[in-house]
Amino acid sequence: MDDKSTLPADAVRRKLLFRSWHRGTREMDLLLGRFAEAHLPDFTEGQLALYAELLQENDPDLYDWLSGKSEPPAHCRNEVMEKLLKFHASC
Protein backbone atom coordinates (compact mmCIF):
# COMPACT_ATOMS: atom_id res chain seq x y z
CA MET A 1 0.00 0.00 0.00
CA ASP A 2 1.92 3.02 -1.24
CA ASP A 3 -0.33 5.68 0.27
CA LYS A 4 -0.17 4.42 3.85
CA SER A 5 2.20 7.20 4.93
CA THR A 6 -0.20 9.92 3.77
CA LEU A 7 -3.44 8.42 5.04
CA PRO A 8 -4.63 8.86 8.62
CA ALA A 9 -4.29 5.68 10.69
CA ASP A 10 -8.08 5.15 10.75
CA ALA A 11 -8.24 5.19 6.95
CA VAL A 12 -5.37 2.70 6.80
CA ARG A 13 -7.21 0.45 9.27
CA ARG A 14 -10.37 0.55 7.14
CA LYS A 15 -8.40 -0.33 4.00
CA LEU A 16 -6.60 -3.19 5.72
CA LEU A 17 -9.84 -4.51 7.20
CA PHE A 18 -11.45 -4.49 3.75
CA ARG A 19 -8.43 -6.24 2.20
CA SER A 20 -8.49 -8.82 4.99
CA TRP A 21 -12.13 -9.73 4.36
CA HIS A 22 -11.81 -9.75 0.55
CA ARG A 23 -8.93 -12.10 -0.22
CA GLY A 24 -10.51 -14.25 -2.89
CA THR A 25 -11.15 -17.43 -0.94
CA ARG A 26 -13.56 -17.84 1.92
CA GLU A 27 -10.91 -19.55 4.05
CA MET A 28 -8.51 -16.63 3.81
CA ASP A 29 -11.33 -14.12 4.27
CA LEU A 30 -12.16 -15.79 7.58
CA LEU A 31 -8.57 -16.28 8.73
CA LEU A 32 -7.47 -12.72 8.04
CA GLY A 33 -10.79 -10.94 8.52
CA ARG A 34 -11.34 -12.23 12.04
CA PHE A 35 -7.76 -11.41 13.00
CA ALA A 36 -8.06 -7.92 11.54
CA GLU A 37 -11.30 -7.21 13.40
CA ALA A 38 -9.71 -8.31 16.67
CA HIS A 39 -6.33 -6.60 16.32
CA LEU A 40 -6.33 -3.68 13.88
CA PRO A 41 -8.01 -1.24 16.29
CA ASP A 42 -5.05 -1.53 18.67
CA PHE A 43 -2.23 -1.67 16.12
CA THR A 44 0.36 1.10 16.02
CA GLU A 45 1.22 2.71 12.71
CA GLY A 46 4.30 0.49 12.54
CA GLN A 47 2.23 -2.63 13.08
CA LEU A 48 -0.25 -1.48 10.45
CA ALA A 49 2.63 -1.16 7.98
CA LEU A 50 3.86 -4.67 8.84
CA TYR A 51 0.35 -6.09 8.40
CA ALA A 52 -0.02 -4.30 5.04
CA GLU A 53 3.20 -5.98 3.91
CA LEU A 54 1.90 -9.40 5.00
CA LEU A 55 -1.28 -8.86 3.00
CA GLN A 56 0.86 -8.56 -0.12
CA GLU A 57 1.97 -12.18 0.23
CA ASN A 58 0.24 -14.87 -1.83
CA ASP A 59 -2.79 -16.48 -0.22
CA PRO A 60 -1.52 -20.06 -0.66
CA ASP A 61 1.67 -19.11 1.19
CA LEU A 62 -0.21 -17.31 3.95
CA TYR A 63 -2.54 -20.28 4.32
CA ASP A 64 0.38 -22.70 4.61
CA TRP A 65 2.03 -20.54 7.28
CA LEU A 66 -1.17 -20.11 9.29
CA SER A 67 -2.08 -23.79 9.06
CA GLY A 68 1.42 -24.85 10.11
CA LYS A 69 2.23 -26.59 6.82
CA SER A 70 5.33 -24.45 6.42
CA GLU A 71 7.27 -21.76 8.24
CA PRO A 72 7.05 -18.11 7.21
CA PRO A 73 10.19 -16.86 5.47
CA ALA A 74 12.55 -14.54 7.33
CA HIS A 75 11.18 -11.39 5.68
CA CYS A 76 7.71 -12.17 7.09
CA ARG A 77 8.76 -13.03 10.63
CA ASN A 78 7.79 -10.04 12.71
CA GLU A 79 5.59 -9.15 15.67
CA VAL A 80 2.44 -9.00 13.55
CA MET A 81 3.04 -12.45 12.06
CA GLU A 82 3.59 -13.77 15.59
CA LYS A 83 0.25 -12.27 16.68
CA LEU A 84 -1.43 -13.77 13.61
CA LEU A 85 0.01 -17.22 14.29
CA LYS A 86 -0.94 -17.08 17.99
CA PHE A 87 -4.44 -15.87 17.14
CA HIS A 88 -5.08 -18.85 14.90
CA ALA A 89 -3.38 -21.34 17.19
CA SER A 90 -5.89 -20.39 19.90
CA CYS A 91 -8.97 -20.77 17.65
Secondary structure by P-SEA (a helix, b strand, c coil): ccccccccaaaaaaaaaaaaaccccaaaaaaaaaaaaaccccccaaaaaaaaaaaaccaaaaaaaaacccccccccccaaaaaaaaaaaac
